[in-house]
Amino acid sequence: SSSRKHAARLKAILSPLPYGVLRFQSEAMKQAVLGLLRGHSFDAIFCMAPYVLINLPAALPVPLILNNHNLEYIILHRYLIHDANPARRLYARLEARKMKAWEQRAWSAANLVTACSEHDKHLMNQLCPNLFVAVLPNVIDVDTYAPSLDDDGQTVLYAGGMDWYPNRDAVKFFVSDIMPELRKSAPGVRFVVAGRSDSDDFPAKFTTISDVHFTGTVPDMRPEMAKAAVSVVPLRIGSGTRLKILEAAAMAKPIVSTRVGAEGLDFVDGEEIILADDPKLFARAVADLLADSSRRAR
């Protein structure tokens, strides 16, 4: 989604490898890894993401453990659905195809692969039936998140860094498609977006909307969550699982999410979370919670 590095992206079109992998290619890192392998004895290599396998030698002297925060090709497929620009869609379709092939290749090269949910494990095993996948769920330390039932009855919070395209898309979707409906039933609503931003360009697009606020980087997300009446996760693009949902749940905040947003967490719809993909249904779910403090607490 970045406007930078057009030349590198265009060059990658001619490569069988996705740009998402080529941008991590580093001769210095390759030599550093080789030097470590020659000079030391290891039990295994732990690789934090499929991207950086580009810097490992083809033959490894020890087992490879490969971690997967997301299924990257899934993110690209979901991006395709929501971008109206035909040139970007064409590029993303090509990148998604190459990324899927890269991830299959990376998983097959590993002795052990980790995923953060049973949902992701199932998708991985569909592509690689004999793959050994261990589920290591994303977790938080619940002792550091005190439940907070006090709120102003008006603040709706989205927690997420604006340097990640799916978060920006979620904010745009909420403001353009959900907020107009929400204002009809909850005229005093405030939408607060809390999280880091790599520039002021994106928040600047919303400066004329008085009930939308960006905090920028915060030292601790918990005070922002404590003030919120409802936590929303209007994600349309993504993979893996959302820590923001675990954090809000640990603070006893009601959560309204799309199904993509809550994917992999197995929260019970209508009891532990409210799931809605349609903007009107999403707005209605948030409005009903804002209007009923006892339901929010329950």
N, C-alpha and C positions, 0 to 999 in steps of 0.2 A: 504493500500500500504506500510505500515511500516514494516521493518524487525524485529521490536521489539514485545514483548508480544505474542510470539508464543504459550506459554503455556495457557494463558488466552483465546486465540482464539480457540485453540483445545478443551479446556474445554467447551466453549460456544456451540460447535457443538452438545453436548448432551442436551442442554437446548432448550425449546420451544421459548425462547426469543433470539433476535439477540444480537451479541456481541456489536454492536453499542449502545444498550440500557444498557446491563449489565455493561459496563465499567463506566457508570455514577452512578451505585448503590453505595449508601453511607449511612451507618447506622447513622453516625454523622448528615448528612443532614436530614434524616428521623426524628430523634429526635428533631432537631432544628425546623423543620416545625411543628411538633406536639406541641412543646412548644409554638410557636407563636400562633397557632390556639386556644390553651387552654387559653392563657393569654391575648388575645386581640380580639377585634371585627373588622372584615373586611367586606367590601362590596363584594369582589370577590378575586379570586386568578388568577394572570396572569402568565402563564407558557411560557417561551421564546422558547421552542422547545419540541417536543414529547418525546425526550430522558429522560428528567428529571422527567417525570411523574412516573418513577420507584420509586421515593422517596416521593410520595404523598400517604396519606392514601386512601383506596378504597372508603370510604364514606366521602364526604366533606360537611361542614356546610354552604358553600357559593358557588355561581356559579363559574365555571371554564372557563377561557378564554385561548385558546391555540393558540399560534402564530406558523406559519410555514414559515421559510425562504426558504425552498425547499420542494420538495417531495422526501424524502430520498430513497425510493424504486426505483424511476425513475433513480436516480444517479447510483445506483447499476446495474440496467438493462443496462444502457448505458455503464458502465464499462465493462460489459460482452462482448459487441460487439468488443471491441478494445484490450482486453488482450489475447495474444496468449498462455499463460501458462495454460495448462489444469487443474492443481491443483487449481490455483487461480480462474479460471472460475467456477469450481465445488463449491468451497467455497463461491464465490460471488453469485452464483445462490441460494444456500441455505440461505445465509444471506438476499438476496433480498426478498425471499418468506416470511421469518420470519419478516422482516422489514415492508413489506406491511401489514401483519396481525396486527403488533403492531400499525402502523399508523391508520389503520381502527378502532382499539380498542380505541386508544387515541382520535380520532375525535368523536367517538360515546359517549365518556365519558364527552366531553366538552359541555357547554351550548352555547358557541360561539367560532367559529374557524376563524382565520384570514389567508388570503393568499395574496401574493404580486402581483398577476395578475389574470385576468379573465381566462386565460389558465389553471392556477393551480386550480382555483375554479371549472372549468368544470371537470377536472380529479378527484378532490375530490368528487364532487357530483355524478360521475359515480360509485364510490365505496360506497358512503354513500348518497343515493338519498334524504334523509330528513335532511341532514346536513345543519345547518345555517352558511353560510360562508360570511364573510365580506372581501372585497378586500381593503387592505391597501397598495397601491403601494410603492415600494422603490423610494425614491426621493432624490434630492440634492438641495442645496441652489444655484440657478443659479447666484445670485448676486455675489457669490464668485468666479465664473469662467468667466474670461474675454475672449472673443473671441480673438484668435491669428492666423492671417493668414500668418505670417512670418514663413518660414521654410527653410531647406537646400535642399529640393527636393529629399532627399535620405534616410532620417531616417524613418523607420517603427517601430512603438512602440507597444509592448504588455504590458499592466499593470496588474500585478497580483502577489500574494504571492506564492513563490515556496514551501511553506509548505502545499499546498493544491494540492492533486494529479491531479484533472482535469486541473489545471493551468500547471503543469509539462507536462501532456499529450499534451496540446495545444502547448506548446513550442516545444516538440519533433516532433509533427505533422508538424508544420510550417517549422522547420529546415530541416527535412528529406524529406518531400513530396512537400512543396511549394517553399522553397528557391531555389532549383536547377532550377526550371522553371523560377522563378522570376529573377535570375541572367542573364538568356539569354536575357531578354528584358530590364533589369535595372542593368547593370554590376557594378554600384557604390553603390548599395543599402546597407544600414546598418540596421540590426535587433537589436533593443534594448529591453531588458526585464527589466522592472522596478518593483521592489517589494521585500518584505521581503523574507528571506530564513532562515530556521532553521539550515542549515549547508551549507558548501561549496561543498558537494558531488555532487549535481546536476549541478550547474554551471561549475564544473570542467570537466564535460563530454564534454564541448563545447570549451575548451580553445584553441584547435588547429584550430578552425574555426574563421578566422580573421574578418569576417563581422558580427559576433554575439557577443553582449556585454550584460553583466548583471550588473545592477547598485547596486544590493543589496537594503537594506532598504533605502528609501529616506524620508526626513522630510516632504516633500510636493510633491505630484504627479504633480501639475500644471506646474511647470517649465519643467518637462520631456515631458508633453503633448504639451506644447507650442512649443518645438523644433521639434516635429514630423511632417512629411509631411502627413503620413497616420497612423491611428490607426487601428490595426487588432485585431480580436477576433476569433481565430481559434479553439474555444472550440468544443470538441466532446462529452464531459461528463459534465453533469450539470443539474440544475433545478433552479426554481426561476427566477429572473431577474438580469441583470448585471449592477451594478453601473458604471463600467468602460465605458460602452457605453453612459450612461447619461452624464458622465463627459466630454468625448471626444466631444459629440454633443454640450454641453454647451460652449465649447471652439472653436466651428466652425471647427472641424477637420473631414475630410472625414473618414468614417468607413467602413471597409470590414469585414464581419462576416459570420460564419456558421449560419445555421438556429437554431441550438441548442444555439449558443451564443446569438442570438438576440431574443430568445423565450420570449414571454410575453410582449414585449415592443411595438408591433404594429407599428414600423417604416415602412415607405413605401419603398419597394425595388426599387432601381433605382432613387429615389428622395431624401430620407433622409438617406439611407444606401444602401450598396451593399451586397447582400447575395449570397454566393457561398459555396457549400459543396465539390465539386470536386477540388482537388489540382491545376489542370491546370487552371480551371476557376477562382479560388481564386487568383492565381499568375497573371493571365491576368488582373483581376480587379485592383489589386494593381499597376501593371506596368503601366496601362493606366492612373491612377491617378498621379503617379510619373512623367509621361511624360507631363502632362497638368496642369499647375498651375491655369489656369482660371477655369478648371473643379473642381479642389480641392476646390477652393474658393466658387464655386457655390454649 
